[in-house]
Amino acid sequence: MLLHYDRRQLTKESGDGSPAHTQGTTTSRHGGSRRTNGLRKAKERIRRDARMIEQSSRVNCPTPRVMSWLSTKLGKRSVLITAADVQRLLT
């Protein structure tokens, strides 16, 4: 029995190529919750960016949470982030 992965479905085929079992896609099983959660997460990312920018410009020594966010945004390890990098991101 061969397993073929497709973005839309997972299909098991018998030796002759006919589908033996088909599993539903994520959206059909969860009733669109993935779309709803995706929109909610996108809005939360925007709020988080605004909050982290405000905290990083206000605080002289950034907290570990802000350093983690800066590391993700700049694509650098936190120990390699300089004040010039932060200023470039904030402006």
Phi, psi and omega in degrees: 000128182259143175254126176243124180261128175234151180300334183266331184200160176251122185237132172259133180244144172279179185301333182273001177092357179275140181293130179265329183205137178234130178259141182293162179282168183299316183292327180286327180285326185255006173062037177083006181295334179295320178294314180298314180294325179297319178294319180296319179292322178298317178294321179294324177297320178295315178296321180294317178301315179297318181294317181290322176297317179297316181291321182289331178278336183274321186266137180286317180248107185295148178284165178302325178296317179291321179296322177295317178296315179299319179299318179293315183292322184271344182072030180232157171291150187296331179288344180264357182282129179253169179297326179295322177297318181294316180297320178296323179288324184283337181257000000 
